[in-house]
Amino acid sequence: MPKIKTNRGAAKRLRKTGSGAFKRAQSHRRHILTKKSTKRKRHLRAAATLHHADVAVARRMLPYV
């Protein structure tokens, strides 16, 4: 059986937690930051978990994580 290739784009965006969930970064922090409030930008710093509907797809893309 050949090895499965890891999706490199997903590998750079997702990390697996100890419980098996996937961590991801929040969006809307790249540009046009002057109109966003300090509180909003601060809350966007925290990592979020991947939605349960997307976990199966992430597992397929990251077979050895």
C-alpha positions as CSV (number, residue, x, y, z in Angstrom):
1,M,0.0,0.0,0.0
2,P,1.5,3.4,-1.0
3,K,1.8,6.2,1.5
4,I,-0.9,8.9,1.4
5,K,0.3,12.4,0.5
6,T,-0.5,15.1,3.1
7,N,-2.3,18.2,1.7
8,R,0.3,20.8,2.3
9,G,-2.2,23.7,2.3
10,A,-4.2,22.0,5.1
11,A,-1.0,21.2,7.0
12,K,-0.1,24.9,7.1
13,R,-3.5,25.9,8.3
14,L,-4.6,23.2,10.8
15,R,-3.1,21.6,13.9
16,K,-4.4,18.7,15.8
17,T,-5.2,19.1,19.5
18,G,-4.7,16.4,22.2
19,S,-8.3,15.5,22.1
20,G,-8.2,14.9,18.3
21,A,-10.0,18.2,17.3
22,F,-8.4,20.5,14.8
23,K,-7.3,24.1,15.7
24,R,-7.4,26.8,13.1
25,A,-6.7,30.5,12.9
26,Q,-9.5,33.1,12.8
27,S,-10.1,35.0,9.6
28,H,-10.4,38.8,9.0
29,R,-7.0,39.7,10.6
30,R,-5.0,40.3,7.4
31,H,-5.8,43.8,6.2
32,I,-8.2,46.7,6.5
33,L,-7.6,46.6,10.3
34,T,-8.1,50.3,11.0
35,K,-11.9,50.2,10.8
36,K,-12.1,47.1,13.1
37,S,-12.2,47.7,16.8
38,T,-9.4,46.8,19.2
39,K,-11.7,44.3,21.0
40,R,-12.7,42.6,17.7
41,K,-9.0,42.2,16.6
42,R,-8.1,41.0,20.1
43,H,-10.7,38.3,20.0
44,L,-9.6,37.2,16.5
45,R,-6.2,36.4,17.9
46,A,-7.5,33.3,19.7
47,A,-7.5,30.0,17.8
48,A,-10.8,28.4,16.9
49,T,-11.7,24.8,16.4
50,L,-12.8,23.3,13.1
51,H,-16.5,22.8,12.7
52,H,-17.5,19.2,13.3
53,A,-18.9,19.0,9.7
54,D,-15.4,19.6,8.3
55,V,-13.4,17.3,10.6
56,A,-13.8,14.2,8.3
57,V,-12.4,16.1,5.4
58,A,-9.5,17.4,7.5
59,R,-8.6,13.9,8.7
60,R,-8.5,12.8,5.0
61,M,-6.2,15.7,4.1
62,L,-3.9,15.1,7.1
63,P,-3.5,11.4,7.4
64,Y,-0.4,11.4,9.6
65,V,-1.1,14.3,12.0
